[in-house]
Amino acid sequence: MRVLHLISTLDIGGAEQNLSRLVTAMDRGSFTNQVVCMTRPGPLGPYLEGSGIPVHSLHMRKGLPELRAVLKLRFWASLFKPDAVQCWMYHANLLGLTLMKPAKTLWNIRCSDMDLSRYGPLYRLTVASGARLSRIPSAIVTNSHAGREAHTSLGYRPRKWVIIPNGFDTEIFKPDREAGEKVRKELGIDRDALLIGLIARFDPMKDHACFFEAANMLLDSNSRIHFILAGRGISPSNRDLLSLINTDRHAPRIHLLGERSDVPHVLNALDIATSSSVSEGLPNIVGEAMASALPCAVTDAGDSKILVGDAGFVIPKKNPRMLCAAWQRILDLGPDGRRQMGERARKRIIDHYSLASMVSSYEALYKSLMTEKGSSETFGSP
């Protein structure tokens, strides 16, 4: 089968990374994949090409629909002649309809209960347009039950929902003490310091305000604590981010790393991984942290509660006191208790969220695209 994937960017992000993992792991004896990026290829573009996956770019400017891009997309599709068109996220979902192949087209939605008032009018219009047009594609894939419920409430009425949770490569995300010690040495953090990490881009849905309010509480009460933050926009040059830290006395113990290409190593430097999000689908970074055998304290966003299970703590959104208390509960477990919780977390990923499981679910979906009937389907859920 020939599968054409259409996505807005190939930057480091959840949807982009899942696409990358999927196409590089699929059975190449049965599937040929090509990727079309709506904007200029980001860091994942060269990686995919180096892995033998052709990548094309439409060179669109963000926020500006272009007829030339539509013509380019139709030209590449006419050469490739895909048996399936997999679109990834709102903008690509709409652009994919210009190929006029609804029976071959699948949409993909990766988020859940977003506060759309925090985004611009064009973004809101794109989401609303998706709801109106949602019966056109053959099916909509989502990575979470919460995503399906949230978009149903927004008026999405597809022919079929297909739920395929994210899959994680436990050969890349795994315990590696030596890698973690190198990151600590790079940052000048003592081996006996207690390190809590939030890896997320700077975005309203990640709720860094809640995170820093909780962090300041714990920093006031425990001199051994350090915090690491990484992701797009997480740098000392981001004034909006710095305004949330709120106190200079804690600055030496808050490390802003920006976007990192060595996330598996950064995770191994941590004692606890955390997420303060108010909206998620099924969060990649939490699954990656669990695969790295880290105990997690996360907010109840999207399917985070289902993902974490009994291998961490899940607390209400927008509640910094409870987030701080969850960190403290994990710290109180001591080194052995944290190790045991981390081992449960890794086992949960291996048992229920493996990369192989995700890939086989997508392969089964593509093979059955022309023949499957029904209103909804779930693959690979625990």
C-alpha positions in Angstrom: 0.0 0.0 0.0 1.1 3.6 -0.7 0.3 6.0 2.1 0.7 9.8 1.8 1.0 11.6 5.1 0.2 15.4 5.2 1.2 17.4 8.2 1.6 21.2 9.0 5.2 21.1 10.2 8.0 18.6 10.9 9.2 20.5 14.1 9.7 18.6 17.3 6.1 18.1 18.6 3.8 15.3 19.6 2.0 14.7 16.3 5.2 15.1 14.3 7.1 12.6 16.5 4.3 10.1 16.3 4.2 10.4 12.5 8.0 9.9 12.4 7.9 6.9 14.6 5.1 5.4 12.6 6.5 5.7 9.1 10.0 4.6 10.1 8.7 1.5 11.9 6.0 0.3 9.4 6.6 -2.9 7.4 8.3 -1.6 4.3 7.6 -4.9 2.4 3.8 -4.0 2.7 3.8 -0.2 2.9 5.4 2.7 1.0 5.1 6.0 2.9 5.7 9.6 1.7 5.4 12.7 3.8 4.2 16.2 2.7 5.0 19.1 5.0 2.8 22.2 4.6 5.6 24.6 5.7 9.4 24.3 5.5 10.7 21.0 6.9 11.8 21.2 10.5 14.3 19.0 12.3 12.4 15.8 11.5 12.5 16.4 7.8 16.2 15.4 7.3 15.7 12.6 9.8 12.9 11.1 7.8 14.8 11.4 4.5 17.8 9.8 6.1 15.6 6.9 7.1 14.5 6.4 3.5 11.1 8.3 3.7 10.6 10.8 0.9 9.6 14.3 2.2 8.1 17.1 0.1 7.5 20.6 1.3 4.7 23.0 0.2 6.6 26.0 1.7 3.4 27.6 2.9 3.5 30.6 5.2 1.7 30.1 8.4 -1.8 31.6 8.4 -1.9 32.1 4.7 -3.9 29.7 2.4 -2.2 29.4 -1.0 -3.6 28.0 -4.3 0.0 27.2 -5.4 0.3 24.8 -2.4 -2.9 23.0 -3.4 -1.6 22.5 -6.9 1.7 21.2 -5.6 0.0 18.8 -3.3 -2.3 17.5 -6.1 0.8 17.1 -8.4 2.8 15.0 -5.9 -0.3 12.9 -5.1 -0.9 12.3 -8.9 2.7 11.0 -9.1 2.6 8.9 -6.0 -1.0 7.6 -6.5 -1.7 6.9 -2.7 -4.0 4.2 -1.6 -4.5 6.2 1.6 -4.1 9.8 2.6 -3.4 10.3 6.3 -3.8 13.9 7.4 -2.4 15.0 10.8 -4.1 17.8 12.7 -6.6 20.6 11.8 -4.9 22.5 9.0 -3.6 19.4 7.2 -7.1 17.8 7.7 -8.7 20.6 5.7 -6.0 20.8 3.0 -6.2 17.0 2.5 -9.8 17.4 1.3 -8.5 19.3 -1.8 -7.3 15.9 -3.1 -10.9 15.0 -3.6 -10.5 11.4 -2.4 -12.7 11.2 0.6 -12.9 7.4 0.6 -9.1 7.2 0.8 -8.7 10.1 3.3 -8.2 9.8 7.1 -8.0 12.7 9.5 -6.0 12.7 12.7 -6.8 14.7 15.9 -4.2 14.8 18.7 -5.7 17.0 21.4 -8.8 17.2 23.5 -10.5 20.0 25.5 -8.5 23.0 24.3 -9.5 26.5 25.4 -9.9 27.9 21.9 -10.3 31.5 23.2 -6.6 31.4 23.9 -5.9 31.1 20.1 -6.4 33.4 17.1 -9.5 33.7 15.0 -8.0 31.8 12.0 -7.2 28.8 14.3 -10.7 28.8 15.7 -12.2 29.0 12.2 -10.1 26.0 11.2 -11.4 23.9 14.1 -15.0 25.0 13.4 -14.6 24.2 9.7 -13.3 20.8 10.6 -16.5 20.1 12.5 -18.7 21.1 9.5 -16.6 18.9 7.1 -16.0 16.0 9.4 -18.3 13.6 7.6 -16.3 13.8 4.4 -13.2 11.7 5.3 -13.4 8.0 5.7 -12.6 8.2 9.4 -11.0 10.3 12.1 -8.2 8.9 14.1 -7.6 10.2 17.6 -5.0 9.1 20.2 -7.4 9.5 23.2 -10.9 8.9 24.4 -10.9 12.5 25.7 -10.1 13.7 22.2 -13.1 12.0 20.7 -15.4 13.2 23.5 -14.2 16.8 23.2 -14.5 17.0 19.4 -17.9 15.4 19.5 -19.0 18.2 21.7 -17.6 20.7 19.1 -19.8 19.1 16.5 -17.5 16.6 14.8 -19.6 13.8 13.4 -17.3 11.5 11.4 -18.4 8.4 9.6 -16.2 6.5 12.0 -13.9 7.3 15.0 -10.8 5.2 15.4 -8.8 5.4 18.7 -5.1 4.5 18.4 -3.1 5.5 21.5 0.5 6.7 21.1 3.2 4.1 21.1 6.6 4.5 22.7 10.0 3.1 21.7 11.3 1.5 24.9 14.7 0.9 23.3 15.2 4.6 23.0 13.3 5.7 26.2 14.8 3.5 28.9 16.8 3.9 32.1 20.3 5.1 31.4 22.1 6.4 34.5 25.3 7.4 32.8 23.4 9.6 30.3 21.5 11.3 33.1 24.7 12.0 35.0 26.2 13.7 31.9 23.2 16.0 31.7 23.5 16.9 35.4 27.2 17.6 35.0 26.5 19.8 31.9 24.1 21.8 34.0 26.2 21.9 37.2 23.6 20.1 39.2 24.9 17.9 42.1 24.4 14.2 42.0 22.4 14.3 45.3 20.1 17.1 44.2 16.4 16.1 43.6 15.5 17.0 40.1 11.9 17.5 38.8 11.4 18.1 35.0 8.7 19.6 32.8 9.3 19.1 29.1 6.8 21.0 27.1 6.7 23.9 24.6 5.6 27.3 25.9 1.9 27.3 25.1 -1.2 28.3 27.0 -2.4 24.7 27.2 0.8 23.6 29.1 -0.1 26.0 31.9 3.4 27.0 33.0 1.8 29.5 35.4 0.4 26.7 37.5 3.8 24.8 37.3 5.8 27.8 38.5 3.4 28.6 41.3 3.8 25.0 42.5 7.5 25.0 41.9 8.0 28.1 44.1 6.2 26.4 47.0 8.5 23.4 46.9 11.6 25.5 46.4 10.7 27.5 49.5 10.6 24.3 51.6 13.3 22.1 50.2 16.8 23.3 49.4 17.8 20.1 47.5 15.2 20.7 44.8 16.0 21.8 41.2 13.7 22.1 38.3 14.5 21.5 34.6 12.3 22.8 31.8 12.8 22.1 28.1 10.9 22.7 24.9 10.2 25.3 22.2 10.1 28.8 23.7 11.6 27.7 27.1 14.6 30.0 27.2 15.8 33.0 29.2 15.0 35.2 26.3 11.2 34.5 26.7 10.0 37.4 28.8 6.5 36.0 29.3 8.1 32.8 30.7 10.4 34.7 33.0 7.5 36.7 34.4 6.0 33.5 35.7 9.1 32.5 37.7 8.2 35.5 39.9 11.3 35.4 42.2 15.0 35.9 41.6 16.0 33.9 44.6 14.9 30.6 43.0 16.4 31.3 39.6 19.7 29.4 40.2 17.6 26.2 40.8 15.4 26.6 37.7 17.1 25.5 34.5 15.7 26.6 31.2 17.1 24.4 28.4 15.2 25.4 25.3 14.4 22.8 22.7 16.6 19.7 23.1 17.4 16.9 20.7 18.5 14.6 23.6 15.2 14.2 25.5 15.9 10.6 26.5 19.1 11.8 28.2 17.3 14.7 29.9 14.7 12.4 31.2 17.4 10.2 32.7 18.7 13.1 34.7 15.4 13.5 36.5 14.0 12.0 39.7 10.4 13.0 38.9 8.7 13.9 35.6 5.6 16.2 35.6 2.9 17.7 33.4 0.8 20.7 34.4 -1.3 20.8 31.2 -4.9 21.8 31.0 -5.4 20.1 27.6 -3.8 17.0 26.1 -4.8 14.0 24.0 -2.5 11.3 25.2 0.7 13.2 26.2 3.9 11.9 24.5 6.3 13.2 27.1 4.5 11.5 30.0 4.6 8.1 28.1 8.3 8.7 27.3 9.0 9.5 31.0 7.2 6.4 32.1 9.2 4.3 29.6 12.3 5.8 31.1 11.2 4.4 34.5 10.3 7.7 36.0 7.5 8.3 38.6 5.2 11.0 37.2 2.9 13.6 38.8 0.5 14.9 36.1 -2.7 16.9 35.8 -5.9 15.2 34.7 -5.8 16.4 31.1 -6.9 14.2 28.2 -6.2 10.6 28.7 -3.3 11.2 31.2 -5.2 9.4 34.0 -5.6 6.3 31.8 -2.0 6.4 30.7 -0.5 6.8 34.2 -2.7 4.2 35.9 -1.3 3.3 39.3 2.3 4.2 38.3 2.1 7.8 39.4 -0.1 10.6 40.7 -2.9 12.4 38.8 -4.2 15.6 40.2 -6.9 18.2 39.1 -5.9 20.8 36.6 -5.0 24.4 37.6 -4.3 23.4 41.2 -0.7 24.3 42.1 -1.0 23.3 45.7 -2.1 19.8 44.8 0.6 19.6 42.1 3.2 20.5 44.8 1.7 18.0 47.2 2.0 15.3 44.5 5.7 16.0 44.0 6.2 15.9 47.8 4.4 12.5 48.0 6.8 11.0 45.5 9.8 12.6 47.2 8.6 11.1 50.5 8.7 7.6 49.0 12.5 7.8 49.1 14.9 6.4 46.4 13.6 2.8 46.7 9.9 3.8 46.5 10.6 6.1 43.5 12.4 3.3 41.8 9.6 0.8 42.3 7.0 3.3 41.0 9.2 4.0 38.0 9.5 0.3 37.3 5.7 0.0 37.3 5.5 2.9 34.9 7.9 1.3 32.4 6.1 -2.0 32.6 2.8 -0.3 31.9 4.2 1.3 28.7 5.7 -2.1 27.6 2.4 -3.9 28.2 -0.1 -1.3 26.9 1.6 1.4 24.8 4.4 -0.2 22.8 5.5 1.2 19.5 4.8 -2.1 17.8 1.2 -2.0 19.0 0.6 1.5 17.6 2.2 0.6 14.3 0.2 -2.6 13.9 -3.0 -0.7 14.6 -2.3 1.9 11.9 -1.3 -0.9 9.4 -4.5 -2.7 10.1 -6.5 0.5 9.6 -4.9 1.3 6.3 -5.4 -2.3 5.0 -9.1 -2.2 6.0 -9.7 1.4 4.8 -11.8 0.5 1.8 -13.8 -2.3 3.5 -14.3 -1.5 7.2 -17.8 -0.4 8.3 -19.1 0.9 11.6 -19.2 4.0 13.8 -16.1 3.6 15.9 -13.2 1.4 16.6 -10.5 1.2 19.3 -7.0 -0.2 18.7 -4.4 -0.9 21.4 -6.1 0.5 24.5 -5.2 -0.9 27.9 
